[in-house]
Amino acid sequence: VQLQASGGGLVEAGGSLRLSCVASRNIFSLNVRGWYRQVPGKQRELVAVIGSGGNINYGDSVKGRFTISRDVRQNSWYLQMNGLRPEDTAVYYCNAVRGPSVYWGQGTLVTVSS
């Protein structure tokens, strides 16, 4: 499974961006789909994940501001980011899990200016 992330860019604080991730194959078989982010020198951290049953978990720092969704017909999932803050600046990676296998997209850079 190959993942292609897109939608990053430069935005002012308080603004919004929508990230997209497209999987190369039908995502019905994927157990979990999600988004993580990483800044240089820090560990990759959870942003949001959605399970095959629709259960969702968010990282504490994004709760109430970010929303994860999916479109199984389009083999895609999304991250709507509202109320962006400078501390949200990072490379965002989409992620998928199928059984014991974990897949990562190439990352898309989000930069939030103050």
N, C-alpha and C positions, 0 to 999 in steps of 0.2 A: 504494500500500500504506500503510495506516495502522496504527500500532503503539500498543498500550495497555499501559502498565506499571503494575504494582500490587505491593503487599506491603511497602512501606516502613513505617517506624515508629520508635519509641523502644525501645531495648533496652539492658540493662546489658552492660558489658564481659564477654566470655566467652559471651554468649548467641548465639542463632541467629535468622536470618530467612530467609524464602524469597521471592524476587522472581519475579514472573510477567510474561511479555510475550505478548500475543495479537495476531496479525496479522489484518488484515481480509480477506486472501485466502489461498488455499492456498500454503503455504510450500515446496512442492516446487521451485518455480522460484527460490527464494532461494539464493544461493551461500554466504552467510555470515550467521550470526545471532550476536548477541553482547550484551555489557554493557560499558558505560563508566561512569565516574563523574567528577564535577567538584565541586571546592570553590571558593568565591569567591576570585578572584584567581589561580587556577591553571588550567593547561590541562586539558582533558578527557583522562583517561587510560584505557587499556585495563584492563578487569577480566578478561574472558574472552570468547573467541569460539569458535564451533564451525562448521566448514565442512560443505558438503553431503555430503562423504564421511565425516563423523564425526570428522575431525581437530580437535583442541582445543589452544588456546593460552591460557595464563593470564598475567596480570601478575605480576611477581616478588613483589610484596608480598602476594598472596593465595594463592599456591601452597600446597597442602596444607590450606587452610582453606575455600576456596570450590569449588563444583562446578557446572559448567554442564551442562544437559541439555535435551533437546527432545522434543516429542511432535508428530510431523508430522500425526497424525490430528486433533489439536486446534488445529493452526496455532499452537502455542505453544512457548516455550522458557522455561527457568527458571534461577535462580541460587540455589543453596543456600549460605547463608553461615553458617559455624560459627566459633566462636572469635573473635567480633567484638571489635574493638579501637576505642578512641576515634578513632584515626587513620583508621578506615574510614568515619567520618562524612562524608557527601557526598550529592549528588543523583545517583541512579543512572539511567542512560538505557539503554533497550534500542535495539538497532541492527540493521539488516538491509541487505544488499547484494544487488542483482540486476543483473548486468551493470555498466553504468556508473552506475547509480542507487544512492544511499545514502538510507536512511530512518531516522528517529529517532522514538522515543516521546517522551512529554511529560515524563518524569522522575518519579522517586519518591524522596522524602527518607528517608534512613536516618540516624538519630542514635544514636550509641553513647555512653552515659554511663560515666564512670570510677568 
